[in-house]
């Protein structure tokens, strides 16, 4: 017979049940690192990146006009009010102070003016020479940047001629070319912070589809619309049409159509 006196008393102890489907290793969240693309072209110019779109060119920023062949040579102002092309820069070196100009531009105007470090505005004289001798902006001190297929050029407003980065026999720069060839190609560079394209849409247009339509209804609704007993051919609960219009650029037209279907003729 078994000796029960040797059995120790106490509560019933159960073995810890193991979950065969659970890993013993603690879960750790893997943070995805944001990949930052390096602009090697800007790094090779000391951080001065190339402007390729109109919206990137803003008033108040500093720019340098590089020869379009990528030789790291820039348009340089001289103390006599004339311009020449400076010598090539080393890898990773930015433009010199005399090669840096301040941009004067309003947000709603594509044309620009530029001011040198000598405090004079860049313009064109009667012979087409690029000069900086005035302290005020006139028609001769206005230029139109032209961007096309990744290339850029600078056209005078006073005469429809392009800035040529090829100096004459005396080493001076002229605005005298009727067409933009390789000598007229430039790289407009700046060290300003990149902000990307500015969203100029109204605040209501940037909202989600449902909130967007509701905000416009509240904004322009002058009377309560009774939909009882009326057949409405537009599904007001379906916002896919509004969402699609936001992407395609015809938002206001679609909202007006949907609103028209819910109102009586005297309110349309």
C-alpha positions as a LaTeX table, in Angstrom:
\begin{tabular}{lrrr}
\hline
Residue & $x$ (\AA) & $y$ (\AA) & $z$ (\AA) \\
\hline
Unk1 & 0.00 & 0.00 & 0.00 \\
Unk2 & 1.07 & 3.52 & $-0.64$ \\
Unk3 & 2.32 & 5.59 & 2.23 \\
Unk4 & 0.04 & 8.68 & 2.09 \\
Unk5 & 1.74 & 10.21 & 5.08 \\
Unk6 & 4.72 & 11.04 & 2.93 \\
Unk7 & 2.60 & 13.10 & 0.58 \\
Unk8 & 2.97 & 16.82 & 1.20 \\
Unk9 & $-0.23$ & 18.81 & 1.54 \\
Unk10 & $-0.99$ & 22.09 & $-0.08$ \\
Unk11 & $-2.82$ & 23.64 & $-2.97$ \\
Unk12 & $-2.99$ & 22.12 & $-6.39$ \\
Unk13 & $-0.17$ & 23.40 & $-8.59$ \\
Unk14 & $-0.59$ & 23.33 & $-12.36$ \\
Unk15 & 2.11 & 23.59 & $-14.93$ \\
Unk16 & 2.19 & 26.85 & $-16.84$ \\
Unk17 & 0.41 & 26.40 & $-20.12$ \\
Unk18 & 2.60 & 27.40 & $-23.03$ \\
Unk19 & 1.23 & 29.04 & $-26.14$ \\
Unk20 & 2.80 & 27.13 & $-28.97$ \\
Unk21 & 1.88 & 29.85 & $-31.46$ \\
Unk22 & 3.46 & 32.73 & $-29.54$ \\
Unk23 & 7.07 & 33.60 & $-30.02$ \\
Unk24 & 9.27 & 33.83 & $-26.92$ \\
Unk25 & 11.06 & 36.86 & $-28.37$ \\
Unk26 & 9.58 & 40.23 & $-27.38$ \\
Unk27 & 7.95 & 42.19 & $-30.17$ \\
Unk28 & 9.88 & 45.23 & $-31.22$ \\
Unk29 & 8.47 & 47.84 & $-33.54$ \\
Unk30 & 10.74 & 48.49 & $-36.47$ \\
Unk31 & 10.79 & 52.18 & $-37.32$ \\
Unk32 & 10.99 & 52.90 & $-40.99$ \\
Unk33 & 13.68 & 55.43 & $-41.66$ \\
Unk34 & 12.74 & 58.21 & $-44.02$ \\
Unk35 & 14.92 & 58.08 & $-47.09$ \\
Unk36 & 16.30 & 61.50 & $-47.95$ \\
Unk37 & 17.41 & 61.90 & $-51.53$ \\
Unk38 & 20.72 & 63.66 & $-51.89$ \\
Unk39 & 20.96 & 66.29 & $-54.61$ \\
Unk40 & 24.52 & 65.63 & $-55.78$ \\
Unk41 & 24.27 & 68.50 & $-58.26$ \\
Unk42 & 23.58 & 70.94 & $-55.42$ \\
Unk43 & 26.28 & 69.40 & $-53.21$ \\
Unk44 & 28.86 & 69.94 & $-55.93$ \\
Unk45 & 27.89 & 73.67 & $-55.94$ \\
Unk46 & 28.09 & 74.19 & $-52.19$ \\
Unk47 & 24.36 & 73.64 & $-51.63$ \\
Unk48 & 23.14 & 75.92 & $-54.43$ \\
Unk49 & 20.37 & 73.95 & $-56.14$ \\
Unk50 & 18.99 & 74.55 & $-59.62$ \\
Unk51 & 15.57 & 76.19 & $-60.08$ \\
Unk52 & 13.59 & 74.45 & $-62.80$ \\
Unk53 & 10.05 & 75.78 & $-62.24$ \\
Unk54 & 8.47 & 79.24 & $-62.00$ \\
Unk55 & 6.97 & 78.63 & $-58.55$ \\
Unk56 & 10.42 & 77.97 & $-57.05$ \\
Unk57 & 11.59 & 81.48 & $-57.96$ \\
Unk58 & 10.45 & 83.83 & $-55.20$ \\
Unk59 & 11.12 & 87.40 & $-54.24$ \\
Unk60 & 13.71 & 87.98 & $-51.53$ \\
Unk61 & 15.83 & 84.94 & $-52.35$ \\
Unk62 & 19.42 & 85.06 & $-53.53$ \\
Unk63 & 20.31 & 83.59 & $-56.90$ \\
Unk64 & 23.37 & 82.97 & $-59.03$ \\
Unk65 & 23.28 & 82.57 & $-62.82$ \\
Unk66 & 25.51 & 79.68 & $-63.87$ \\
Unk67 & 26.62 & 79.00 & $-67.42$ \\
Unk68 & 24.37 & 76.28 & $-68.80$ \\
Unk69 & 27.20 & 73.91 & $-69.73$ \\
Unk70 & 27.71 & 73.05 & $-66.05$ \\
Unk71 & 31.27 & 74.43 & $-65.91$ \\
Unk72 & 30.62 & 76.03 & $-62.48$ \\
Unk73 & 31.15 & 79.49 & $-63.97$ \\
Unk74 & 28.75 & 82.26 & $-62.92$ \\
Unk75 & 27.67 & 85.68 & $-64.13$ \\
Unk76 & 29.72 & 88.21 & $-62.12$ \\
Unk77 & 29.06 & 91.91 & $-61.46$ \\
Unk78 & 31.97 & 94.33 & $-61.86$ \\
Unk79 & 32.60 & 97.56 & $-59.96$ \\
Unk80 & 32.18 & 99.56 & $-63.20$ \\
Unk81 & 28.54 & 98.47 & $-63.54$ \\
Unk82 & 29.19 & 95.88 & $-66.24$ \\
Unk83 & 29.14 & 92.08 & $-66.17$ \\
Unk84 & 31.43 & 89.24 & $-67.13$ \\
Unk85 & 31.64 & 85.49 & $-66.54$ \\
Unk86 & 33.76 & 84.52 & $-63.56$ \\
Unk87 & 36.27 & 81.72 & $-63.42$ \\
Unk88 & 35.33 & 78.09 & $-62.71$ \\
Unk89 & 34.78 & 77.02 & $-59.11$ \\
Unk90 & 36.09 & 73.93 & $-57.39$ \\
Unk91 & 33.93 & 70.92 & $-56.50$ \\
Unk92 & 31.66 & 71.75 & $-53.56$ \\
Unk93 & 32.26 & 75.50 & $-53.79$ \\
Unk94 & 29.44 & 78.02 & $-54.13$ \\
Unk95 & 29.41 & 81.32 & $-56.05$ \\
Unk96 & 31.42 & 84.36 & $-54.98$ \\
Unk97 & 29.70 & 87.45 & $-53.45$ \\
Unk98 & 29.89 & 89.38 & $-56.74$ \\
Unk99 & 28.10 & 86.45 & $-58.42$ \\
Unk100 & 25.10 & 86.52 & $-56.06$ \\
Unk101 & 22.03 & 88.68 & $-56.76$ \\
Unk102 & 18.86 & 89.44 & $-54.78$ \\
Unk103 & 15.55 & 88.73 & $-56.54$ \\
Unk104 & 12.74 & 91.30 & $-56.53$ \\
Unk105 & 9.45 & 89.67 & $-57.51$ \\
Unk106 & 5.78 & 89.74 & $-56.59$ \\
Unk107 & 3.94 & 86.40 & $-56.15$ \\
Unk108 & 1.47 & 87.04 & $-58.98$ \\
Unk109 & 4.09 & 88.19 & $-61.53$ \\
Unk110 & 6.34 & 85.88 & $-63.54$ \\
Unk111 & 8.81 & 88.67 & $-64.30$ \\
Unk112 & 11.70 & 89.45 & $-61.96$ \\
Unk113 & 14.30 & 92.11 & $-61.21$ \\
Unk114 & 17.71 & 91.51 & $-59.65$ \\
Unk115 & 19.97 & 93.60 & $-57.46$ \\
Unk116 & 23.74 & 93.24 & $-57.21$ \\
Unk117 & 25.85 & 93.41 & $-54.09$ \\
Unk118 & 26.81 & 96.95 & $-55.10$ \\
Unk119 & 23.20 & 98.05 & $-54.49$ \\
Unk120 & 22.33 & 98.53 & $-58.19$ \\
Unk121 & 19.62 & 96.88 & $-60.26$ \\
Unk122 & 20.55 & 94.77 & $-63.27$ \\
Unk123 & 19.30 & 96.13 & $-66.58$ \\
Unk124 & 20.01 & 96.48 & $-70.28$ \\
Unk125 & 21.30 & 99.64 & $-71.98$ \\
Unk126 & 20.43 & 100.86 & $-75.48$ \\
Unk127 & 23.23 & 98.79 & $-77.04$ \\
Unk128 & 22.07 & 95.57 & $-75.36$ \\
Unk129 & 24.88 & 95.45 & $-72.79$ \\
Unk130 & 23.99 & 94.02 & $-69.39$ \\
Unk131 & 24.62 & 96.75 & $-66.81$ \\
Unk132 & 23.81 & 97.61 & $-63.19$ \\
Unk133 & 23.91 & 101.37 & $-62.74$ \\
Unk134 & 20.46 & 102.37 & $-61.48$ \\
Unk135 & 18.90 & 102.39 & $-58.02$ \\
Unk136 & 15.33 & 102.07 & $-59.31$ \\
Unk137 & 13.42 & 99.49 & $-61.34$ \\
Unk138 & 12.15 & 100.38 & $-64.78$ \\
Unk139 & 11.28 & 98.43 & $-67.91$ \\
Unk140 & 14.98 & 97.88 & $-68.68$ \\
Unk141 & 15.45 & 96.24 & $-65.27$ \\
Unk142 & 12.77 & 93.61 & $-65.83$ \\
Unk143 & 13.44 & 90.07 & $-67.03$ \\
Unk144 & 11.34 & 87.02 & $-67.88$ \\
Unk145 & 12.78 & 83.62 & $-66.85$ \\
Unk146 & 11.90 & 80.92 & $-69.37$ \\
Unk147 & 11.77 & 77.27 & $-68.25$ \\
Unk148 & 11.32 & 74.50 & $-70.80$ \\
Unk149 & 12.27 & 70.79 & $-70.83$ \\
Unk150 & 14.63 & 71.13 & $-67.88$ \\
Unk151 & 16.47 & 74.08 & $-69.41$ \\
Unk152 & 16.20 & 77.78 & $-68.63$ \\
Unk153 & 17.04 & 81.14 & $-70.16$ \\
Unk154 & 16.56 & 84.80 & $-69.27$ \\
Unk155 & 14.72 & 87.18 & $-71.61$ \\
Unk156 & 14.66 & 90.95 & $-71.36$ \\
Unk157 & 11.31 & 92.74 & $-71.10$ \\
Unk158 & 12.64 & 95.94 & $-72.73$ \\
Unk159 & 13.60 & 94.03 & $-75.88$ \\
Unk160 & 12.58 & 90.44 & $-76.71$ \\
Unk161 & 16.21 & 89.27 & $-76.60$ \\
Unk162 & 17.92 & 86.63 & $-74.47$ \\
Unk163 & 20.86 & 86.96 & $-72.13$ \\
Unk164 & 23.96 & 85.38 & $-73.67$ \\
Unk165 & 26.59 & 83.92 & $-71.34$ \\
Unk166 & 29.28 & 84.17 & $-74.02$ \\
Unk167 & 31.36 & 87.34 & $-73.38$ \\
Unk168 & 32.37 & 89.64 & $-76.23$ \\
Unk169 & 35.98 & 90.43 & $-77.15$ \\
Unk170 & 36.32 & 92.74 & $-74.16$ \\
Unk171 & 34.87 & 90.16 & $-71.79$ \\
Unk172 & 31.47 & 91.83 & $-71.25$ \\
Unk173 & 28.01 & 90.24 & $-71.30$ \\
Unk174 & 25.19 & 91.29 & $-73.64$ \\
Unk175 & 21.47 & 90.66 & $-74.04$ \\
Unk176 & 21.45 & 90.40 & $-77.81$ \\
Unk177 & 20.26 & 86.98 & $-78.97$ \\
Unk178 & 16.91 & 86.60 & $-80.71$ \\
Unk179 & 16.79 & 82.84 & $-80.05$ \\
Unk180 & 17.89 & 80.79 & $-77.05$ \\
Unk181 & 20.79 & 78.60 & $-78.18$ \\
Unk182 & 23.42 & 76.81 & $-76.10$ \\
Unk183 & 25.14 & 80.13 & $-75.27$ \\
Unk184 & 21.89 & 81.45 & $-73.79$ \\
Unk185 & 21.24 & 78.45 & $-71.55$ \\
Unk186 & 21.68 & 79.21 & $-67.84$ \\
Unk187 & 21.18 & 77.48 & $-64.52$ \\
Unk188 & 19.39 & 79.70 & $-62.01$ \\
Unk189 & 20.72 & 78.53 & $-58.65$ \\
Unk190 & 19.79 & 79.45 & $-55.10$ \\
Unk191 & 20.68 & 78.38 & $-51.58$ \\
Unk192 & 17.20 & 79.15 & $-50.25$ \\
Unk193 & 15.31 & 76.43 & $-48.41$ \\
Unk194 & 13.22 & 74.24 & $-50.67$ \\
Unk195 & 9.56 & 74.65 & $-49.84$ \\
Unk196 & 8.00 & 72.82 & $-52.79$ \\
Unk197 & 4.93 & 73.96 & $-54.70$ \\
Unk198 & 2.54 & 76.25 & $-52.84$ \\
Unk199 & $-1.08$ & 75.09 & $-52.64$ \\
Unk200 & $-3.01$ & 78.20 & $-53.67$ \\
Unk201 & $-6.45$ & 76.55 & $-53.39$ \\
Unk202 & $-8.98$ & 77.98 & $-50.90$ \\
Unk203 & $-9.19$ & 76.34 & $-47.50$ \\
Unk204 & $-12.54$ & 74.70 & $-48.38$ \\
Unk205 & $-11.06$ & 73.01 & $-51.47$ \\
Unk206 & $-8.30$ & 71.34 & $-49.44$ \\
Unk207 & $-10.74$ & 69.60 & $-47.08$ \\
Unk208 & $-11.97$ & 66.02 & $-47.43$ \\
Unk209 & $-14.74$ & 65.41 & $-49.95$ \\
Unk210 & $-17.59$ & 65.33 & $-47.41$ \\
Unk211 & $-16.36$ & 68.35 & $-45.44$ \\
Unk212 & $-15.59$ & 70.21 & $-48.67$ \\
Unk213 & $-19.13$ & 70.02 & $-50.03$ \\
Unk214 & $-20.67$ & 70.74 & $-46.62$ \\
Unk215 & $-18.56$ & 73.85 & $-46.14$ \\
Unk216 & $-19.63$ & 75.24 & $-49.52$ \\
Unk217 & $-23.29$ & 74.48 & $-48.79$ \\
Unk218 & $-23.06$ & 76.35 & $-45.48$ \\
Unk219 & $-21.19$ & 79.19 & $-47.13$ \\
Unk220 & $-23.67$ & 79.89 & $-49.92$ \\
Unk221 & $-26.97$ & 78.46 & $-48.63$ \\
Unk222 & $-29.33$ & 81.36 & $-47.90$ \\
Unk223 & $-32.46$ & 79.25 & $-47.36$ \\
Unk224 & $-33.34$ & 75.81 & $-46.11$ \\
Unk225 & $-33.82$ & 73.25 & $-48.87$ \\
Unk226 & $-36.68$ & 70.83 & $-48.32$ \\
Unk227 & $-36.04$ & 67.47 & $-50.02$ \\
Unk228 & $-39.25$ & 65.78 & $-48.82$ \\
Unk229 & $-41.23$ & 64.24 & $-51.66$ \\
Unk230 & $-38.70$ & 65.42 & $-54.22$ \\
Unk231 & $-36.79$ & 63.20 & $-56.57$ \\
Unk232 & $-33.08$ & 64.04 & $-56.52$ \\
Unk233 & $-31.07$ & 62.52 & $-59.34$ \\
Unk234 & $-27.77$ & 62.96 & $-57.46$ \\
Unk235 & $-26.69$ & 60.67 & $-54.64$ \\
Unk236 & $-25.68$ & 63.25 & $-52.04$ \\
Unk237 & $-24.21$ & 60.58 & $-49.78$ \\
Unk238 & $-21.78$ & 59.46 & $-52.45$ \\
Unk239 & $-18.75$ & 61.74 & $-52.28$ \\
Unk240 & $-16.68$ & 59.88 & $-54.88$ \\
Unk241 & $-17.71$ & 62.42 & $-57.51$ \\
Unk242 & $-16.50$ & 65.29 & $-55.31$ \\
Unk243 & $-13.25$ & 63.50 & $-54.51$ \\
Unk244 & $-12.60$ & 62.91 & $-58.21$ \\
Unk245 & $-13.36$ & 66.55 & $-59.02$ \\
Unk246 & $-10.81$ & 67.71 & $-56.45$ \\
Unk247 & $-8.13$ & 65.74 & $-58.26$ \\
Unk248 & $-9.23$ & 66.76 & $-61.77$ \\
Unk249 & $-9.59$ & 70.48 & $-61.05$ \\
Unk250 & $-13.30$ & 70.92 & $-61.79$ \\
Unk251 & $-14.47$ & 70.95 & $-58.15$ \\
Unk252 & $-16.53$ & 74.14 & $-58.29$ \\
Unk253 & $-18.37$ & 73.00 & $-61.41$ \\
Unk254 & $-19.33$ & 69.66 & $-59.83$ \\
Unk255 & $-20.40$ & 71.27 & $-56.53$ \\
Unk256 & $-22.58$ & 73.75 & $-58.41$ \\
Unk257 & $-24.23$ & 70.93 & $-60.39$ \\
Unk258 & $-24.91$ & 68.88 & $-57.24$ \\
Unk259 & $-26.25$ & 71.92 & $-55.45$ \\
Unk260 & $-28.48$ & 72.81 & $-58.37$ \\
Unk261 & $-30.15$ & 69.38 & $-58.24$ \\
Unk262 & $-31.20$ & 69.90 & $-54.61$ \\
Unk263 & $-32.62$ & 73.41 & $-54.95$ \\
Unk264 & $-35.69$ & 74.88 & $-56.55$ \\
Unk265 & $-35.24$ & 76.96 & $-59.70$ \\
Unk266 & $-35.71$ & 80.29 & $-57.96$ \\
Unk267 & $-32.65$ & 79.65 & $-55.78$ \\
Unk268 & $-30.33$ & 78.47 & $-58.62$ \\
\hline
\end{tabular}
